[in-house]
Structure formats: structure tokens, C-alpha cells
Amino acid sequence: MASEQAPRPHPPHAPREADPKPARRKPAGKLRLPRRRPLREGIVTAFARVLGVTRRTARSSAEDPVSAVHEYRKSLRRARAVVALLRPALGRRAERGLRRKLREAFEVTGPFRDADVLQATLSGLPPVPDDDLARHAIAVSFELDQHRSRREASEALARGLASVAALPAVLDTCLEPAFSAHDFERGLMRLRRRERRALARAKESHAVEDFHEWRKRLKELRYAVELVASAGTPELQAREKSLGNLARDLGDVTDLTVLAREIERRRDEGLVPPAPHLLATIGELAAGGAAKLLDRGAELFEDDPKTFARQVLAERG
């Protein structure tokens, strides 16, 4: 499945330029931990608010299905990160139940998100003259999928909402009243260990699946840091930004691999003509980007899980 990043016109291989701010678009619903509330209450409130974004975006999907699906998926990813953070305090059974409902709501969006991301990723590739005609046929195939998916997005998001409507109340019931900063630290340590293990596997295997797994674990860790960064020190905000930038760039590489697999699938089914030069270009960009990001990930934060978690909490102030 393609990443949840909004389709962007930047070629994945090119240096980035600053994106102009949209004139009327509201900022995404980030995780924010209220500072003047008890920790447990603040976490439950942040979880409820981010799922409120899910409801609002689903209801606006008829007006702008692309943005609605994008924001819907991001809010669900943030909610899943909160549940993963709370796993040591919730226990396996409660965590799995919450995660299952969030996954059900997330999975209904897969075809719609992929249709837009595939087209945007294809458009951002450099010219490959030997496969111009094949590339045009592939683009037309993606455009047809986009038109179909956008017509069906509202109904799918409505189905997804039914899975998550009661989850804030469920979390409030399952999370122990005595939840403390120590429990929060344990959760951060767990997420850090998961991200480090996933990175080590990806560096050893260089397999697409392991790279994708690392990206998921990194995004999970990033959203957990985001929860406390909004009112934290400049150092903590810089830490969260670095995690976010790396996660975004990982998404670009993931989108390239998903694009290549989808072109191959449609080629094998006779839906599009062969495009060997285009596929070779995509493969080279993905491999080169992945190698650089694996090195960057290893250098980003050198602290062990306990030091990392304590540093994040200290930087919250």
C-alpha cells in the first residue's frame, strides 16, 4: 500500500523546495498533549481529538475526496501510535482490540489512497524517452482508477467511521487511573526499541518489506514524540521535526516501490504495455534513496531506548 503522504509534484529524486502554504486549507490535526491536565486525561483527550479529525474529514469527503482520504488516514495513524505507546499500560488484549478497530477503519481507504499516490509518483519521475508511449498508457490507467475511487470515497469513509466511533470511551475505560509518567516512559522505550530493530533488519536484508516495516515503526515513534512536542522545548520540537522529515522521505521511496509493483502487475495482466526502461529508472531511484535513508536513520539518534525516552520527557519541560 502506498504511503499516506499527500500527492506532491516534487520528483522523488530531486532536491526539495519549500512548499507554498495553501491559502485556505486548515492545518492537519496533530497530536497535542494538554499541559494543564493530568497526564492520563491529556492522553485520552488527545486521542479523542485526533479521531475527531477523522470524523470531520470523512464528512467533508464529497467536497474534496483527495484531501479527505489523506487527512483521514493521517489521523488514524496518529491514533494507532497512541495505542502503541500505551501498550505497556493497556496490556496486550486491550491494545489488540483497539488496534484492530483502527486497522479496520484504515483499510477501507487503501484503493483510494493508492490511486492518487501512484499517479503523483509517476508524474514526478524524470523523462524516460524509450518508454514514453508506455508511460502515457500507464498514466491513463491510473487516471481511470482515480475517477472511480473518488466517486466511492465518501461511502468507504463512512464505513470506516463506524469502526472507531466508540474508541475514545473504550480507551478511557481501559487505561488505568494510576497511569503515570513512568508508564509513558516505558511506552516510548518500547517504540524506540521497535524502530531500532526494524532499522537493523532493513540494513541487513535491504528487502523492500523490511524497509517498509522500518518506515511504519519510525512514523509510530514520530507521532508519539509529536504528542509531547507541541508544548515542549525547541530541542524537542527539532527532534520531532527531524523524525517527521525522515518519515516523509521514507514515504517517497516506498511510493516508488509500490509504483513499480503496480506497473508490473498491470503489465502481467495485459492492462498496460511493457515499460522496461521506466521500471529500471524507478528501481535505481528506489535503491539509491533507500541506501541513503538507512544510513541517515542510523545516524539520526544514537541514544539507547531508555536514554531516548528520558531525554524526550526532559525536553518536554
C-alpha positions, 0 to 999 in steps of 0.5 A: 500500500502506498504511503499516506503522504499527500500527492506532491509534484516534487520528483522523488529524486530531486532536491526539495523546495519549500512548499507554498502554504495553501491559502485556505486549507486548515492545518492537519490535526496533530497530536497535542498533549494538554499541559494543564491536565493530568497526564492520563486525561491529556492522553485520552483527550488527545486521542479523542481529538485526533479521531475527531479529525477523522470524523470531520474529514470523512464528512467533508469527503464529497467536497474534496475526496483527495484531501479527505482520504489523506487527512483521514488516514493521517489521523488514524495513524496518529491514533494507532501510535497512541495505542502503541505507546500505551501498550505497556499500560493497556496490556496486550488484549486491550491494545489488540482490540483497539488496534484492530478497530483502527486497522479496520477503519484504515483499510477501507481507504487503501484503493483510494489512497493508492490511486492518487499516490501512484499517479503523483509518483509517476508524474514526478519521475524524470523523462524516460524517452524509450518508454514514453508511449508506455508511460502515457498508457500507464498514466491513463490507467491510473487516471481511470482508477482515480475517477472511480475511487473518488466517486466511492470515497465518501461511502468507504469513509463512512464505513470506516467511521463506524469502526472507531466511533466508540474508541475514545470511551473504550480507551478511557475505560481501559487505561488505568487511573494510576497511569503515570509518567513512568508508564509513558516512559516505558511506552516510548522505550518500547517504540524506540526499541521497535524502530531500532530493530526494524532499522537493523533488519532493513540494513541487513536484508535491504528487502523492500518489506523490511524497509517498509516495516522500518518506515511504519515503526519510525512514523509510530515513534514520530507521532508519539514524540509529536504528542509531547512536542507541541508544548515542549522545548525547541530541542524537542520540537527539532527532534520531532521535526527531524523524525517527521522529515525522515518519515516523509522521505521514507514515504517517497521511496516506498511510493516508488516501490509500490509504483513499480509493483503496480506497473508490473502487475498491470503489465502481467495482466495485459492492462498496460504495455511493457515499460522496461526502461521506466521500471529500471529508472524507478528501481535505481531511484528506489535503491539509491534513496533507500541506501541513503535513508538507512544510513541517515536513520542510523545516524539520526539518534544514537541514544539507547531506548531508555536514554531516548525516552528520558531525554524526550520527557526532559525536553518536554519541560 
